[in-house]
Amino acid sequence: MSESLTIRKIIDRITSGEIRIPAFQRDWVWTPQQVSFLLDSIYKNFPVGTVFLWKTNSRLASEKNLGNYEIPEPRKEHPVYYVLDGQQRITSLFSVFQTELNAIDNYEWLDIYYNFSASNDIQDSKFIALAKEDVNRTSHFPMSVIFDSGKFYAEVSLIDEEKRIEILKVQQMFQEYSLPTQEFETDSKESIAIVFERINRAGTPLNTYQLLTAWSWSADFDLQEEFLELSEELRPYGFGNISQDKDLQLKCCSAVIKGETSPAEIMNLTGEEVRNNFEKIRNGIKGSIEFLKDQLKVHSLEWLPYPSMIITLTAFFATEKVSGKSYTDKQRKELIKWFWKSTFSRRYSAGIQDRHKTDIKNMINLSNNENESIANFECKIDENTFTDSVFNIGSISTKTFILLLANNSPRSFISGAHVRLGDVLKTVNKNEFHHIFPKKFLERKGINSKKINILANFCFLNNSDNQKIKDKDPKIYKDLLPKDSKKNILESALCSEELLTLDYEIFIKERTKKLMEKANLLIK
């Protein structure tokens, strides 16, 4: 329903507690200078946009203040009107003109004044934000008194006749101005999510996480705080930044509670369901990450090819037990096979919602029956993954390749030291990965950089060992490896001494065979 609300009416509906700010809105961020430009736009009758209000009989458990003001409880029973779009404008107008409420925190606020000295040029603003010490009473008229007749006429008495006539026209303009308003009436959370997304598409995108937070919060439960605490627990594992992935968090909740992760299911989650199941969700996420670290050498979220795999694993590891979900050796092997087949087949690169639905169901079945198979989908590994993909720590192929090497107990070439995967894979950088055939050595032979930087030419190699190798021919630097452990060191990198004696093109073919052999072993 469309209507127009005068500024006076907006102020009255806010002070009566009828218009409110939902918790899923962002904070009030407009500066006093932006507010003064809003007043100038209204004064010049420029369009300032429509305000969208959600009319509902369902009060949210979590709401925000309106800028620096705490909104009173409603003076009458439902419905209430939550601001879906236009919060910055409504808050600005209320902050300028209201006279009933005291500000909670006003340290950055500057009052807005009509500037008699401003030019009438359409580009120049007639309104200005000023600190009290900068106000010139002969040039600046406080807009805060426009709707308070007593204070208004007290201020008017201090100026000359010409300015009185001018400011009376300004007062009339703002008292008569109506803001276009659109009301949307529903108690459907899913509908509100869609509306909120569409009206904010050009600005702030839909924040489903904040929506769910608003609906799931209670006096002793705050979803955002719960996930922040969990993230701190996971930080030593290299997964502390999971708190930034709101989509993943929501889908973990939905996976455990609903068994799927569609937007409709997420929006149908109730606060009671989330609260009652949060320990299962928490333990499921922790169990997933412990399994990824211990069984698959995934030591940080950045090195996980598809973070959405955590969602699926959470369904398996979800439990009320504080000690976490225990699993048999058969279940462990099945989970590992599912991981590698999903990764090499790029299962989670498209159609993720359907993949989740299928895999979550399978995970729950496996949790209840160790003989359940969860990796019955096709997976054919393409050798071009190793010969055509260049080393790029942000790519899926590189992450998969690094985990492939990490699961072969790698040792650094010259020292033979076991690679400290926990340290190396918690930081996402290139310092511990280097070319087997050195870059400068190959450049001298005229080989282009794309062929030099392919995955099949990389291994774990610490910086100190790399400095010893530098640009040496592999035929030469292989003699730097300790003789009694040379074979084991090279095998840990899926390489061999024989491969280091070959021409580069043949080396790539032969090392790719070794990489393929290891990969195919992992998916069987």
C-alpha positions in Angstrom: 0.0 0.0 0.0 1.4 3.4 -1.0 0.9 6.6 1.0 2.8 9.7 2.0 3.8 10.6 5.5 4.5 14.1 6.6 7.7 14.6 8.7 5.5 15.5 11.7 3.6 12.2 11.3 6.9 10.2 11.0 8.2 11.8 14.2 4.9 11.0 16.0 4.9 7.4 14.9 8.5 6.9 16.0 8.0 8.5 19.4 4.8 6.4 19.9 7.0 3.3 19.2 5.0 2.4 16.1 7.9 2.7 13.6 10.9 0.6 14.6 14.3 -0.5 13.3 14.9 -4.3 12.8 18.2 -5.8 14.0 19.0 -6.9 10.4 19.4 -3.3 9.3 22.8 -1.7 9.2 23.7 1.0 11.6 22.9 4.7 11.0 26.0 5.9 9.2 25.1 9.3 7.7 27.2 12.2 8.7 25.7 15.6 9.7 26.9 16.9 6.3 24.8 14.2 4.5 21.8 15.1 6.7 22.1 18.8 5.7 22.1 17.8 2.0 19.0 15.7 2.6 17.3 18.8 4.0 18.5 20.8 1.0 17.0 18.2 -1.4 13.6 18.4 0.4 13.7 22.2 0.4 14.4 22.2 -3.3 11.7 19.5 -3.9 14.2 17.0 -5.3 13.2 13.4 -5.1 14.6 11.7 -2.0 13.3 8.2 -2.5 10.5 6.0 -1.1 10.5 4.7 2.4 9.5 1.0 2.7 7.8 -0.2 5.9 7.1 -3.8 6.9 3.7 -4.0 8.7 3.6 -7.0 11.0 1.9 -8.4 14.1 5.1 -10.2 15.0 7.5 -8.2 17.1 11.2 -9.1 16.6 13.1 -10.1 19.7 16.1 -8.0 18.6 15.8 -4.4 17.4 18.1 -1.5 16.9 18.0 2.1 18.2 17.1 4.8 15.8 20.4 6.5 15.5 21.2 8.1 18.8 17.7 7.5 20.2 16.1 4.5 21.9 12.7 3.9 20.5 10.0 3.7 23.2 7.8 0.7 23.5 4.6 1.0 21.5 1.8 2.9 23.1 -0.8 0.6 21.6 -1.0 -3.0 20.6 0.2 -4.4 17.2 0.8 -3.9 14.4 4.2 -2.3 14.3 6.1 -1.0 11.2 9.7 -2.0 10.7 11.9 0.1 8.3 13.1 -2.1 5.4 14.5 0.8 3.3 14.9 4.5 4.2 16.4 4.1 7.6 19.1 6.7 7.0 16.5 9.3 5.8 14.0 8.6 8.6 16.7 8.7 11.3 18.2 11.9 9.9 14.8 13.7 9.8 14.0 12.5 13.3 17.4 13.5 14.7 17.0 17.0 13.3 13.4 17.8 14.2 12.2 15.7 17.2 12.0 17.4 20.6 10.7 14.7 23.0 13.5 12.2 23.3 17.0 12.6 24.7 19.9 11.3 22.7 21.8 8.3 24.1 25.1 9.2 22.5 25.5 12.5 20.6 29.2 13.0 20.5 29.5 13.1 16.7 26.3 15.0 16.0 26.2 18.6 14.8 22.9 20.5 14.6 21.7 21.6 11.2 21.1 25.3 10.4 19.4 27.2 7.6 22.0 29.5 6.2 20.6 32.9 5.3 24.0 33.8 3.7 24.0 30.9 1.2 23.5 31.8 -2.4 20.3 30.8 -4.2 22.4 28.8 -6.8 20.7 25.4 -7.2 24.1 23.7 -6.7 24.7 25.3 -3.3 23.2 24.0 -0.1 21.0 26.3 2.0 21.7 24.1 5.0 24.8 23.6 7.0 26.0 21.4 9.9 27.7 23.4 12.6 29.2 23.1 16.1 27.6 25.5 18.6 30.8 27.7 18.7 30.6 28.2 14.9 27.0 29.5 14.8 26.4 33.1 13.8 22.9 33.9 15.1 22.4 36.5 12.3 23.2 34.1 9.5 22.2 30.7 10.9 18.7 29.5 12.0 18.4 26.2 14.0 16.3 23.6 12.1 15.7 21.8 15.4 13.0 24.3 16.4 10.9 24.1 13.1 8.3 21.8 14.7 8.3 23.4 18.2 6.2 26.5 17.9 7.4 28.1 21.2 11.1 27.7 20.5 10.6 28.6 16.8 9.0 32.0 17.6 11.6 32.7 20.3 14.3 32.3 17.6 12.3 34.3 15.0 12.1 37.2 17.4 15.9 37.5 17.2 16.1 38.1 13.5 15.0 41.0 11.2 11.7 41.1 9.3 13.2 40.0 5.9 14.7 36.9 7.4 11.5 36.2 9.4 9.5 36.0 6.2 12.2 33.8 4.6 12.3 31.3 7.5 8.5 31.1 7.8 8.5 29.9 4.2 11.1 27.3 5.2 9.0 26.2 8.2 5.9 25.8 6.0 7.9 23.8 3.4 9.0 21.2 6.0 5.7 21.1 7.8 3.8 20.4 4.6 6.4 18.0 3.0 5.4 14.4 2.7 7.7 11.5 2.2 6.5 8.8 -0.2 6.0 5.6 1.7 5.3 2.0 0.7 3.9 -0.5 3.2 4.3 -4.2 2.9 2.1 -6.3 5.2 3.1 -9.9 6.0 4.2 -12.2 8.8 6.2 -14.4 6.4 9.9 -14.3 7.1 10.7 -15.6 3.6 8.7 -12.9 1.9 10.4 -10.2 3.9 13.8 -11.7 3.0 12.9 -11.5 -0.7 11.6 -7.9 -0.4 14.6 -6.8 1.6 16.9 -8.3 -1.0 15.1 -6.7 -3.9 14.8 -3.2 -2.6 18.4 -3.2 -1.5 19.8 -4.8 -4.6 21.4 -1.6 -5.7 22.8 -1.0 -2.3 23.4 -3.2 0.7 22.6 -6.8 -0.3 20.3 -9.1 1.7 22.0 -10.2 4.9 20.1 -13.4 5.7 22.5 -13.9 8.7 21.3 -10.7 10.4 17.7 -11.7 9.6 18.2 -15.1 11.3 20.0 -13.4 14.2 17.1 -11.1 14.7 14.7 -14.1 14.8 16.8 -16.5 16.8 18.0 -14.1 19.6 16.7 -14.3 23.1 17.9 -12.9 26.4 20.4 -15.7 26.9 21.2 -16.5 23.2 22.8 -14.4 20.5 23.6 -16.3 17.3 26.3 -13.9 16.2 28.0 -14.0 19.7 27.8 -17.8 19.7 29.6 -18.0 16.3 32.2 -15.5 17.4 33.0 -17.6 20.5 33.2 -20.7 18.3 35.5 -19.0 15.9 37.9 -18.2 18.8 37.9 -21.9 19.7 38.7 -22.8 16.2 41.5 -20.1 15.8 44.3 -22.5 17.0 43.2 -24.9 14.2 43.6 -22.2 11.5 39.8 -21.8 11.1 39.2 -18.7 13.2 38.0 -16.7 10.2 35.0 -18.9 9.9 33.2 -16.1 11.7 33.4 -14.0 8.6 31.6 -16.6 6.4 28.0 -16.0 7.5 26.6 -18.0 4.6 28.5 -21.1 5.7 27.3 -20.6 9.3 23.7 -20.4 8.3 23.9 -23.4 6.1 25.5 -25.5 8.9 22.5 -24.6 11.0 20.1 -25.6 8.3 22.0 -28.8 7.5 21.7 -30.1 11.0 18.2 -28.9 11.7 16.5 -29.2 8.2 18.8 -31.7 6.4 19.2 -29.2 3.5 20.5 -25.7 2.8 18.0 -24.1 0.4 17.2 -20.4 1.1 13.6 -21.3 1.9 14.7 -23.8 4.5 17.1 -21.3 6.0 14.4 -18.7 6.3 12.0 -21.2 7.9 14.4 -21.9 10.7 12.9 -20.7 14.0 14.8 -19.1 16.8 13.8 -22.0 19.1 15.2 -24.5 16.6 18.5 -22.8 16.4 18.8 -22.4 20.2 17.8 -25.9 20.9 20.2 -27.4 18.3 23.1 -25.0 18.6 25.3 -27.4 20.7 24.9 -30.1 18.0 25.8 -27.5 15.3 28.8 -26.3 17.3 30.1 -29.8 17.9 29.4 -30.7 14.3 31.5 -27.8 13.0 34.3 -28.5 15.5 34.2 -32.2 14.6 34.4 -31.4 10.9 37.4 -29.2 11.3 39.2 -31.6 13.6 38.7 -34.3 11.0 39.9 -32.1 8.1 43.0 -31.2 10.1 43.9 -34.6 11.5 42.9 -36.9 8.6 43.3 -34.7 5.5 46.0 -32.2 6.5 43.7 -29.2 6.0 45.2 -26.7 8.4 43.2 -23.6 7.5 40.0 -22.5 5.9 42.0 -20.9 3.0 43.5 -24.2 1.9 40.2 -26.1 1.9 39.2 -26.3 -1.9 35.5 -25.9 -1.1 34.6 -24.4 2.3 31.0 -25.6 1.7 32.3 -29.1 2.4 32.3 -28.2 6.1 28.5 -27.9 5.9 28.2 -31.5 4.7 30.6 -32.8 7.2 28.8 -31.0 10.0 25.8 -33.1 9.4 27.9 -36.2 10.1 29.6 -34.8 13.2 26.6 -33.1 14.8 26.1 -34.5 18.3 25.0 -33.4 21.7 28.1 -35.1 23.2 30.6 -32.7 24.6 33.4 -35.1 23.6 32.2 -35.0 20.0 31.1 -37.6 17.5 33.1 -40.8 17.5 33.5 -42.8 14.3 34.7 -46.2 13.2 37.6 -46.9 10.8 35.2 -47.8 8.1 33.4 -44.5 8.5 36.8 -42.6 8.5 37.8 -44.2 5.2 34.4 -43.5 3.6 34.7 -39.8 4.7 38.2 -39.6 3.3 37.1 -41.1 0.0 34.2 -38.7 -0.2 36.5 -35.8 0.4 38.9 -36.6 -2.4 36.3 -37.6 -4.9 34.3 -34.4 -4.2 37.5 -32.4 -4.6 38.9 -34.0 -7.7 35.5 -34.1 -9.4 34.8 -30.4 -8.5 31.5 -31.6 -7.0 30.9 -28.4 -5.1 31.7 -26.0 -8.0 28.1 -25.9 -9.2 24.6 -27.1 -8.1 25.8 -26.8 -4.5 22.3 -26.8 -3.1 21.3 -30.1 -4.6 24.7 -31.6 -3.8 24.2 -30.6 -0.2 20.8 -32.1 0.0 22.1 -35.5 -1.3 25.3 -35.5 0.6 23.8 -34.4 3.9 21.3 -37.2 3.7 24.1 -39.7 3.0 26.2 -38.3 5.8 23.4 -38.8 8.3 22.9 -42.4 7.0 26.6 -43.1 7.4 26.5 -41.6 10.9 23.9 -44.3 11.8 25.4 -47.1 9.7 29.1 -47.6 9.0 28.3 -49.7 5.9 26.6 -46.8 4.2 28.4 -45.6 1.0 28.5 -41.8 0.5 30.8 -41.5 -2.5 28.9 -43.3 -5.3 29.3 -40.4 -7.8 31.6 -40.4 -10.8 35.1 -39.0 -10.5 37.7 -39.1 -13.3 40.9 -37.3 -12.6 42.2 -35.2 -15.5 46.0 -35.2 -15.8 45.7 -31.7 -17.3 45.0 -30.5 -13.8 48.8 -30.9 -13.2 50.1 -30.0 -16.6 48.0 -27.0 -17.6 47.1 -25.3 -14.3 49.7 -22.8 -13.0 50.5 -22.5 -9.3 48.1 -20.0 -7.9 47.4 -20.2 -4.2 43.8 -18.9 -4.7 42.8 -21.6 -7.3 41.0 -24.8 -6.6 43.5 -26.8 -8.6 46.5 -25.5 -6.5 44.7 -26.1 -3.2 43.9 -29.7 -4.3 47.5 -30.2 -5.4 49.0 -28.9 -2.2 46.7 -31.2 -0.1 47.7 -34.1 -2.3 51.3 -33.4 -1.5 50.6 -32.7 2.2 49.0 -36.2 2.5 52.2 -37.8 1.4 54.3 -36.8 4.5 56.5 -34.4 2.5 60.1 -33.6 3.4 62.1 -30.6 2.3 64.6 -31.6 -0.5 68.0 -30.7 0.9 67.7 -30.9 4.6 65.3 -33.8 4.5 63.3 -32.1 7.3 59.7 -33.1 7.6 57.5 -30.3 6.5 55.7 -28.8 9.5 52.3 -28.8 7.8 50.5 -27.2 10.8 52.8 -24.1 10.4 53.0 -24.0 6.7 49.4 -24.5 5.9 48.0 -22.0 8.4 49.6 -19.2 6.4 48.6 -18.8 2.8 51.8 -17.8 1.0 54.3 -19.2 -1.5 57.3 -19.2 0.8 57.2 -23.0 1.4 56.5 -24.0 -2.2 59.1 -23.9 -4.9 60.0 -25.2 -8.4 61.7 -28.6 -8.7 63.3 -27.4 -12.0 64.3 -23.9 -10.8 62.6 -21.0 -12.6 65.8 -19.2 -13.6 67.4 -22.4 -14.9 64.4 -23.0 -17.2 64.3 -19.3 -18.3 67.9 -19.6 -19.5 66.7 -22.5 -21.6 64.0 -20.2 -23.2 61.0 -22.0 -21.6 58.1 -19.6 -21.1 56.7 -18.8 -17.7 53.4 -20.6 -18.1 55.2 -23.9 -18.7 57.6 -23.2 -15.8 54.9 -22.5 -13.3 52.6 -25.5 -13.9 51.7 -27.6 -10.8 53.7 -30.6 -11.9 56.9 -28.5 -11.3 56.2 -27.7 -7.7 56.9 -29.3 -4.3 57.2 -28.4 -0.6 60.6 -26.7 -0.2 61.6 -24.4 2.6 63.3 -21.1 1.9 66.7 -22.1 3.3 66.8 -25.2 1.1 65.6 -23.2 -1.9 68.5 -20.8 -1.4 71.0 -23.7 -1.7 69.3 -24.9 -4.9 68.9 -21.4 -6.4 69.1 -21.8 -10.2 71.0 -25.1 -10.3 70.3 -27.8 -12.8 68.5 -30.7 -11.0 71.1 -33.0 -12.2 73.6 -31.1 -10.1 71.6 -30.2 -7.0 70.3 -33.7 -6.5 73.8 -34.5 -5.2 73.1 -32.1 -2.3 70.5 -34.4 -0.9 71.7 -36.7 1.9 72.5 -40.1 0.2 71.1 -42.3 2.9 67.6 -40.7 2.7 67.6 -39.3 -0.8 65.1 -41.9 -2.1 62.6 -41.3 0.8 62.9 -37.5 0.5 62.1 -37.5 -3.2 59.3 -40.1 -2.9 57.7 -37.9 -0.2 57.4 -35.2 -3.0 56.1 -37.8 -5.5 59.3 -37.5 -7.4 62.5 -39.6 -7.8 66.2 -39.2 -8.5 65.7 -40.6 -12.0 63.2 -37.8 -12.8 65.8 -35.1 -11.9 68.1 -36.4 -14.6 65.5 -36.0 -17.4 64.8 -33.1 -19.8 62.1 -30.8 -18.5 59.3 -31.9 -20.9 59.9 -35.6 -20.1 60.2 -34.8 -16.4 56.7 -33.2 -16.4 55.2 -36.2 -18.1 56.8 -38.7 -15.6 56.0 -36.6 -12.5 52.4 -36.2 -13.7 52.2 -40.0 -13.8 53.2 -40.2 -10.1 50.8 -37.4 -9.1 48.0 -39.2 -11.0 48.9 -42.5 -9.4 48.6 -40.9 -5.9 45.4 -39.2 -6.7 43.7 -42.3 -8.1 44.8 -44.2 -5.0 43.0 -41.6 -2.8 39.7 -41.9 -4.5 39.5 -45.8 -4.4 
